[in-house]
């Protein structure tokens, strides 16, 4: 059961549609950070995504890491 769920999750994460969704969400997040004039949050997003890309080939997961860190760990302004 767990293997099946893990296999489905990995197929979703590897899909092109998920990548495009993460690109759109990241653009909205960066636009919101730009409106708030928060260079700290922008730097944290870019640095986190860059560091995450050193550990995975999946660019969508790099963007997810940047979004998670800026929204929940650092506490920058959220999109919603």
Steps between C-alpha positions, in 0.01 A plus 500: 500500500774744597711406197204565271439841657869588474504395134196718424649798682825470306313483169313820587820679607677399179220621272534810282170639627627502860816679384299768320274542803801553725646753255176700506474488880866601532453796266202618707703458819794695361264773376349526850849517650587774247192701599602472865856610410641216707847419372555260789203284397603508134853397590373218720276372220779505242761352734272223621399406146864503389611283791212258444600468134838373614326196652241418232464517124128581526460876456144493634628370834756780507219754468292319764794521741532873438128552554491295820797677654385853416139442604528280807854510636594864442140625517504731202178634348285226362323508165154458648 
